[in-house]
Each structure stands twice: as structure tokens, then as C-alpha cells.
Amino acid sequence: MTKLEELVAKLSELFELDKADLDFGIHRIIKAKHAQITTYLKERLPEKVKTVLGELLQAETGESLAELEREALNALGGDAILADGTLAPVYANTPLGECYNAAVEVARSSRSRAQAEAEVYSHLYEFFSRYYEAGDVISRRRRTAGRETYAIPYDGEEVVLHWANKEQYYVKSSEDLKDYTFTVLLNPSGDKGHVQFKLTRMDAVQNNNKASRIFLLDSEAGIEAGDESLVIPFHFAEGKSRKQADELAWEKSILAALPLEWQARLAVQDSSYTGNDERNILQKHLRNYTRKNTSDYFIHKDLGGFLRRELDFYIKNEVMHLDDVDDRPAGYLDTELRKIKAIRAVAHDLVAFLAQFEDFQKRLWLKKKFVVETNWCITLDRIPEEFYPEIAANDAQRQEWVRLFAIDEIEATPGGLLAPVKPGYSEPLTVEFLMANDKLVLDTAFFSAEFKTRLIASIDGIDTQMDGLLIHSENFQALNLMQERYREQMNAVYIDPPYNTGEGGFVYKDAYKHSSWLALMRDRMYLAMALQRHDSAIYASINEDELYNFKFALDDVYGSMQYLSTFAVKVRHENRILKGDKDFHEVFENVLAYRRTNAHLPAKRREDNTSLDDYVWKVTVDAPHKVISMDGKSVEVFTEGNYILEKCEPSNELLKRINIRGTLREGNSSGRFFVANLEMLKDQFPNALFRVPNIGNDGLGHRYFWLPGAGGKRRNGDYFQGVPVDKEDTKEVPYANLWDFERDFNQCADEGGIVFRNGKKPIAFLKHILTLAGVAQNTNSNVLDFFAGSGSTAHAIIDLNRDDNGTRRYVLIEMDDYFDTVLKPRIQKAVYSNDWKKGKPTSRDTGVSHCFKYLRLESYEDTLNNLALVDRSADILGLPEQVQNDCLLRYSLDVESRASLLDLTRFENPFACMLKVYNRGVGEAEPRLIDLPETFNCLLGLRVRTMRMLDGFLVIEGENPAAETVLVIWRNVKEKDNVALEAFITGALRINPAETEYAAVYINGDATLDDPHGKFLLTEQVFYELMFDVRDYKGKNCEWT
């Protein structure tokens, strides 16, 4: 294989051209660009190298020949050089003639050019081999004796934290390693069944950066085959990567292990496959599944800049070898500079080409995501009674209430003199039953869109009515979408991220376990910090697996000066051994605490202050030895023998002896007086007592100070204080950083009426954290949790509000499937009742009035799957070659994807806007209605006051982040043209364009309204400007760049 062929093979691997059988995510885009990429690598790249080297060799050789020609003409005469540039034969044997002929031979030789080309190809191969591994940009380890292989950015900080993929986004969290489902035809009639790849076991890579894992059929779990469903279990086990032949054999072995009817169904050839060989349905999905979970974990934030910097570092160390310059012959640098110019020219084109794909992915990752679904959960007491007949007739809602609240166990009670009659459960439900059980939580998901619109319209100030927000989404995307609406509004943040033990749901790239986790956390912390108030704090649970890395990362985000404490939390008993293969039994976990700025003051606890146990000293004095003026005070001095210090039984008439040290030296007036006036008198008045008038708050009118001798063991003095006049029964003291919640962790199984085995946190633990953060004391707080899990944070907020009628609010983000099976049901149950056992309420009179909204967002994978490239190569035919190259290397993806990313036809009828959304239940992307109005509300950061459907127009009034009142009008453009729009605005809404009270009015579709103040804005334009505002976070102050 030639050097060029080696380079093309490596670049094909970088562009993943060998993965033509993959048809998900970015691989669909690469497949569409396959021909253009291949043409560039095999044709334009060699041409580029030849052209660059040819120009350089020609220019440099020409300069050398010109110099020799001048010398020959001067030394040998004007006839020495013939008309064709050759030397006259008569001078061929002269020393100067021999040099001239040798230079001509070099200039005309192709051998030197071929050698130079091979060296350029070799260096390009070596350079790009360093940075890619299974679809990700990774600085792979190199061993070079005495030299650093990579350049690490450093700006002079005292301490800097760096890891392998620090400048990359972790994007794998949108995938779930555990389950992969797809549909398959069962018979010629078109009936469909489901196949599920289920992860039953996963090995952790322990302390081995070179270890890798592969998928194996889990023979212990066994294949579960039914008539319409098939479950194939997998073990993600430590092992060596398979070669292609071994991979094919493994795929065949799985097919052979299936029942015959399923073998026939999955052995059908995949009609969508465009490769040269064949691929069946099982192979298609096996390759998608294994590839999804072993590659494409990261997107680089600035691949072009990174590779260009690394290229300069590589050239300095691996090409030019600056350390060896002194030992090189004359002319060495000229030769190397020619090579370096060629390497840089070609490498910069390749870097631009690679960066185009990476930057395209980054743009899609940072793009604000569509809201796919919006629904509300509202207790009946907040719903007007006019809706009750429709609610009572809704059988789906009734069944949900039976499942959640066991309402079918509610029996009628006859009532009495003081107690009214209470109706019992019936099918269908009655209006009277709803009125008697007004803490039942209605879920608008069970009702029509028309009902939901009427219901929300009936509630004024719907945003102020909202006690909580749940977002079903990958947390980076949710935090990104929330920036305008919730910037600097959170009073506290609590998170319980994956602990990265290798046993949970966090998926990491093999050999990059810790750096994968840090990449996950850092960017999400920056996004979350932007939502925090300046006087807020964040508390984060973690265990020792990532404790120290996490602290370094939080130092990097918040600043080390904002660190508050690391709390040790006892979570299990010493004898409750979870695993017997560890050196030590872990009974403690940790909580890291940081404040946003110095404006946050951690809460203090109050303890009893009524005790007089310390007031035991009686001071008796004779006449003073001396009276000295100090700081405007007449201070009496009593030397040894002139005073008696006597310890007695505690009494409020006695004094407390306080040692003056530490913060007390400057912390109160007594300490400051001692340091400023008395401390330096040790030699003059050893062991003396001083009486200082007019100091202290104990009503005595004076304070005694005792001064040790200079040569004694005591270094610090004391003062004697009486019981303060305004002494309170309690006093504030700091909370300890050691907590014991062992009992609560062991007994929280029934909390919330749900079962959750992925690290459920007890309510008492959360309440303690909320107390430290000041939320328990502030009844109008906002709390964020973007690793929501089972919903303990929301439950704790609901309980605090139940206790003191507070209006605290929560924002929870969770991406897992248990959003619907655990998180949302738990909050509904916590609202309905405070007491649960084995999933059923034990009381029905402890419910609270409540309302929360829940959203589902488009995923990053959905964004990729909705892309469609339009080939625009014909548009640049005939343009100069350099322009064509620039279009291919730098702009083609943006141009060809614009039509699908900026699809303005969506706004013609915003109530019927569809998007292909992946359905995990069937393993396919399905067309689904999305919520354009809610998406726009989020993009604007709108606080909705009213939302009404009037005459076919959806009218939303609210307040933007600048506290300005704005109006958003949505319409079906084909049904509501500009004539109807103008009549509606001036008639039903009574808006005078010349004197509108709104700061802005957003309208979808081109409008022809009179707009003298420029307040009528085209929704489409604003929508896409905000959606594609894809600036990165950078710097400790959370500034956008």
C-alpha cells in the first residue's frame, strides 16, 4: 500500500465511509455525501498535493538555478548558458558547470517530487491518526521519548483541570443502552411484531484504560420468543474488539440461536442496504445497536481550531525537530520549510472538510429543540365546575385515577348532623364524586386538544398558577431551551447525577470512563448556573467514584472561592453489605455544595441558649494598681494579689470566661480592644486583670480582661462576660457537614407510593438540603433538579408547601422512560395524599391544591432523522475550481440541509405541524404533531398570562424577560388570510396598530397590516433566529461567545 493509499484509507475511516451499512443519525448524512467525499479523497486530494509541491519545488529550484546561472555567466562568460537553459558542453567538466548541471537534473527529475509527496502523505497520515477513534475526536496516547505529544491549553491559572475530551459535548446521554426495539413483518399479510435487544448484564471497566467491551449473547438470561415478540438478551462484556470476519460469524450465531420462525423473519434481506455485499434485517439492527453504544459519544466544540493548533505543535516537534536544528547541515531549514508549507496547505483543507461535518453536528446539537408535547396536571379544585360533566364522562381518566389513587375503593358515606353525605365510586363517575374529591389530579393527556385549549383559557395567569414544570428530555437540551424563561430565577439547585460506578445507566466510551463523565457534567453545570440567582446555591450528591473529579469540575465552573463544603452522608448500616468484592464497605455518600456568588449565605441552625452552665466565674478586686488611659477609656489595672478569680456554681449573676483567639480577635468589640490595647502589655503587666468601662452588652458597665505573662504557657488572653441583657433563648450555629440519614434511606421505599430501585433519595434528606439552601425558609422559592430520577425533589417541595401553605416551585428534567412510570405518577400521588403504603393512599384528606405542566422535547437523534439533504452540486458547476473546493470543504452541508432545517411551510398551519419522532416502544420514527406555540413561548421566555382560541386564532398574551407585554397570534394561514387577520385584530382584539399597548405582536404568515411603529413581527423569522442561536458557553462568568 502506498503512502497515498494509507492516507486515503485513514481519512475514509475518519469520515466513516466504511460504515455505509449504518442508517441512523449523522451516518445518514455521511451516506448521502459518500460520493463527494470519496471523489475528493481519491482525486482532488492527490491533485492538491501535486499542485502545492510542484509550485514550491518549481519556485525554489528556479531560484537556485537563477543564482547558479548568474554565477556561471560571470565566471565563465556570456556564452556559458545556451538558449534552452543548458550549459555549453565546453564548460561541463568545470566545478561550477558540474553544480549547474546537477541542479538542472534535480529540477527536471520526478523522483525528488515523488519522494516529497510520500513524505507529505506520511506526515498527514501520522497526524490524523492521532485524533480519531470510533467516530470521536480523541487525543490518542503516543509515547515520544523526551517530548510532549499534545499541546494542552493553559492560561496561567494556579491549577487547571484537563481531560481527554474537555472541549467536547457529550451527546450519548440521548441514547439508552439498555433497550433497542424494532418492528418486523410477521407474515405476507403485513402484520407486525416487535424484536427487542435487552441488555441484561454490563461489565464495568475497572482501572484499565486499554480495556474494551463487546456485546455477547447472554446465554444465562435466555432468548424469550413469542408469537409476535422476541427478546434477545445481551451481555456487554470486557473483551477484545472483533475483526470483520469474527463479527459476521457472531451475527450468524445469533440468528442460528433463534427459533426457526424468527430465523426466517430476520434473515430477510434488507432492501434499504446500498453496500456491495448483502445484509439481512438482523444484521442491520445488530450493527446499529452495537455501533450506537460503542461510538459517536462526543461532538467537538471547535474541531477546526483544535486541529490547526495541534498541527502547528506536530510540525514543530515531529517535522521540523527544532531541538536538532543546530546539528543539521546548511540548507536543512529550506528543505523542511518546503515540506512544512505543503503539509500545512493540504492539512488545512482536510481540517476544514472534517470540521464542516463536526460543526454541522454541533449546530444541530445546540439548536433549541421543538416541544413535541405539552400537557397539564391540575387538581380539580382549580378547574371550573362547568368542566366536571366532561371529566366525569372520560373513561380513560377514570381508569388512570383507579390505577394511581385506588378511587374504586372509595365507598359512599351516609353523613350525619355535621358531616355531609359523600358519594362513592361509580362507573361512570358522577359530578358529585368529583366535587367531593377535589384533590384528584386531572391529566390533560386524556382529553382532546379542544378541551385542553378551553381549560387553559379558563385559568387566568396560567404561568403563575403553575407549581411545577416537568420536562421529558435529555437534560442538556432541556436546560438549553429554558435559558430565556428561567435565567437567574432559581433559588437552589439539587442534582443526583449518575455516580459512574459502571453499574448504572451512564454510558461511557471504553478507556474514557472518567473523561466521558466529566464531559457530561461540565456543560450541563454551566447551563444550570445561568439559571441560578446570584444568592443561590447548588447541592450535588455523589460518591467516591467521581467525588474528586466532580469537585475539580465544579471549581472550574463556579470558582474555587464559591466552594462551601463536602458533606458526608451516612446512607446504610455497617452490616448491610451490598457487594462482598470490595476492600471496604461503603456506608457514606457525599454532597458537594457551592454558592453562585458571595451573596448566598448558608442557613444556620438554632440551638438552645438558655443554659447558664458557662456562667461560673466570680471576680473580686481590691484597689487598682494603676489607672491607664486607653482608647479614650480609663482602664484599671489589677496585678497579682489584687484580685481573685473564683469558680462557683452556675448563676445568672456570674461571668463567662472566653478565650480570645481565632475569629474572636477581630469578631467583636472585646476582641478588637484586647488586640489593639492590651496584648502588647504582657511584659509590663504579667498575669494582670484589667477593668475596661463602657464595653459589652451585659449591663455591667464594664468588662474584665485577663492577660497572661510573656513567659507562661498561655498565649491568648481572656475576657469575662456577664449574661447579655438581650440574650435569646436560642442562638444560630452552623450546620455540621456530617449527616446521618441511614434510617431514612432504608425506609423510603413507600415514599410517594412508587417503587424505584435506581437510587431513591428520602424526603427527609431532601428537606435537609432545602433547609441549608434557604428554600425551606423562603416560601416563594424556585428549585431546579435536572437529574430528577424518581422525583424526590418535587415531593419535598410539595411537602414543604403542604406544611406552611408556601408557593415554592420546582423544575424537574428527566430523560428516562420512568418519567411516565415513576416520576410523573409520584408527583401526582404526592399531591393527592401525604400517606402511602404499598402503592395505595392511607389517607384521602391530606391532598394539596396543585398544578404542574409537563413537556416532551425533540431529541438530538430526532433532529438528525428529520434532516433531508438537497444536492446542490449542479449549482456550482462552471464556477472556478477554488470556489467549488471551498463549497465542498466548508459550506455544502449547511446549504444542502437548509430547506429541511428552516422549513417555513410548518408555519402555514401551526396546529398541524408534524415531525418524525422516535418511538422507543416500536423502535421507529413516527410522524407526530408538535407544539409550535409552546416552543415559541420557550424561545421567547414568555410568562403566559392568557391563552385563548378566538374565532380560529390562538391568542397568547404574556410578559417577555424584559417585563414587556407581548402578544402572539397563531393562525392557519390558508383559512385565516390577511383580510380576516386585520378584521380580527381591529375588531375582536380591538388593537389599534398606531397605539398598541404591546411591545411586540408576533404573527405567523406574511401580514399586510398598517404598522407605523414596527411592532408587528413575523413569527417565522424570530422563531428561527432564536432556535438557531447556537452560541457556546465559555468562561467562568457563563458568557456566550
Secondary structure as GFF3:
##gff-version 3
##sequence-region A 1 1041
A	DSSP	alpha_helix	3	14	.	.	.	ID=ss1
A	DSSP	three_ten_helix	17	19	.	.	.	ID=ss2
A	DSSP	alpha_helix	26	32	.	.	.	ID=ss3
A	DSSP	alpha_helix	34	39	.	.	.	ID=ss4
A	DSSP	pi_helix	40	44	.	.	.	ID=ss5
A	DSSP	alpha_helix	45	76	.	.	.	ID=ss6
A	DSSP	three_ten_helix	89	91	.	.	.	ID=ss7
A	DSSP	alpha_helix	95	108	.	.	.	ID=ss8
A	DSSP	alpha_helix	111	128	.	.	.	ID=ss9
A	DSSP	beta_strand	132	133	.	.	.	ID=ss10
A	DSSP	beta_strand	136	137	.	.	.	ID=ss11
A	DSSP	beta_strand	168	170	.	.	.	ID=ss12
A	DSSP	three_ten_helix	172	174	.	.	.	ID=ss13
A	DSSP	beta_strand	179	185	.	.	.	ID=ss14
A	DSSP	beta_strand	192	202	.	.	.	ID=ss15
A	DSSP	beta_strand	213	217	.	.	.	ID=ss16
A	DSSP	beta_strand	224	225	.	.	.	ID=ss17
A	DSSP	beta_strand	229	238	.	.	.	ID=ss18
A	DSSP	alpha_helix	244	256	.	.	.	ID=ss19
A	DSSP	alpha_helix	260	266	.	.	.	ID=ss20
A	DSSP	alpha_helix	281	292	.	.	.	ID=ss21
A	DSSP	beta_strand	298	300	.	.	.	ID=ss22
A	DSSP	alpha_helix	303	314	.	.	.	ID=ss23
A	DSSP	pi_helix	315	319	.	.	.	ID=ss24
A	DSSP	three_ten_helix	322	327	.	.	.	ID=ss25
A	DSSP	alpha_helix	332	366	.	.	.	ID=ss26
A	DSSP	beta_strand	371	379	.	.	.	ID=ss27
A	DSSP	three_ten_helix	380	382	.	.	.	ID=ss28
A	DSSP	three_ten_helix	385	387	.	.	.	ID=ss29
A	DSSP	alpha_helix	388	392	.	.	.	ID=ss30
A	DSSP	alpha_helix	395	405	.	.	.	ID=ss31
A	DSSP	three_ten_helix	407	409	.	.	.	ID=ss32
A	DSSP	alpha_helix	431	436	.	.	.	ID=ss33
A	DSSP	beta_strand	441	443	.	.	.	ID=ss34
A	DSSP	three_ten_helix	444	446	.	.	.	ID=ss35
A	DSSP	alpha_helix	449	457	.	.	.	ID=ss36
A	DSSP	alpha_helix	462	465	.	.	.	ID=ss37
A	DSSP	beta_strand	468	472	.	.	.	ID=ss38
A	DSSP	alpha_helix	475	481	.	.	.	ID=ss39
A	DSSP	alpha_helix	483	486	.	.	.	ID=ss40
A	DSSP	beta_strand	490	495	.	.	.	ID=ss41
A	DSSP	alpha_helix	513	531	.	.	.	ID=ss42
A	DSSP	beta_strand	532	542	.	.	.	ID=ss43
A	DSSP	alpha_helix	547	558	.	.	.	ID=ss44
A	DSSP	three_ten_helix	560	562	.	.	.	ID=ss45
A	DSSP	beta_strand	563	570	.	.	.	ID=ss46
A	DSSP	beta_strand	588	595	.	.	.	ID=ss47
A	DSSP	beta_strand	605	608	.	.	.	ID=ss48
A	DSSP	beta_strand	615	621	.	.	.	ID=ss49
A	DSSP	beta_strand	626	630	.	.	.	ID=ss50
A	DSSP	beta_strand	633	638	.	.	.	ID=ss51
A	DSSP	beta_strand	643	647	.	.	.	ID=ss52
A	DSSP	beta_strand	655	659	.	.	.	ID=ss53
A	DSSP	alpha_helix	664	667	.	.	.	ID=ss54
A	DSSP	alpha_helix	669	673	.	.	.	ID=ss55
A	DSSP	pi_helix	674	678	.	.	.	ID=ss56
A	DSSP	three_ten_helix	679	681	.	.	.	ID=ss57
A	DSSP	beta_strand	688	693	.	.	.	ID=ss58
A	DSSP	beta_strand	702	707	.	.	.	ID=ss59
A	DSSP	beta_strand	718	721	.	.	.	ID=ss60
A	DSSP	beta_strand	730	733	.	.	.	ID=ss61
A	DSSP	beta_strand	738	740	.	.	.	ID=ss62
A	DSSP	alpha_helix	742	746	.	.	.	ID=ss63
A	DSSP	three_ten_helix	751	753	.	.	.	ID=ss64
A	DSSP	alpha_helix	763	772	.	.	.	ID=ss65
A	DSSP	beta_strand	782	785	.	.	.	ID=ss66
A	DSSP	alpha_helix	792	804	.	.	.	ID=ss67
A	DSSP	beta_strand	809	814	.	.	.	ID=ss68
A	DSSP	alpha_helix	818	818	.	.	.	ID=ss69
A	DSSP	pi_helix	819	823	.	.	.	ID=ss70
A	DSSP	alpha_helix	824	832	.	.	.	ID=ss71
A	DSSP	beta_strand	836	837	.	.	.	ID=ss72
A	DSSP	beta_strand	840	841	.	.	.	ID=ss73
A	DSSP	beta_strand	851	857	.	.	.	ID=ss74
A	DSSP	alpha_helix	860	865	.	.	.	ID=ss75
A	DSSP	three_ten_helix	873	876	.	.	.	ID=ss76
A	DSSP	alpha_helix	881	886	.	.	.	ID=ss77
A	DSSP	pi_helix	887	891	.	.	.	ID=ss78
A	DSSP	alpha_helix	892	901	.	.	.	ID=ss79
A	DSSP	three_ten_helix	904	907	.	.	.	ID=ss80
A	DSSP	three_ten_helix	910	912	.	.	.	ID=ss81
A	DSSP	beta_strand	914	919	.	.	.	ID=ss82
A	DSSP	beta_strand	924	929	.	.	.	ID=ss83
A	DSSP	alpha_helix	932	940	.	.	.	ID=ss84
A	DSSP	beta_strand	943	950	.	.	.	ID=ss85
A	DSSP	beta_strand	953	959	.	.	.	ID=ss86
A	DSSP	beta_strand	965	970	.	.	.	ID=ss87
A	DSSP	alpha_helix	978	983	.	.	.	ID=ss88
A	DSSP	pi_helix	984	988	.	.	.	ID=ss89
A	DSSP	beta_strand	1000	1003	.	.	.	ID=ss90
A	DSSP	beta_strand	1016	1018	.	.	.	ID=ss91
A	DSSP	alpha_helix	1019	1027	.	.	.	ID=ss92
A	DSSP	beta_strand	1033	1034	.	.	.	ID=ss93
A	DSSP	beta_strand	1039	1040	.	.	.	ID=ss94
###
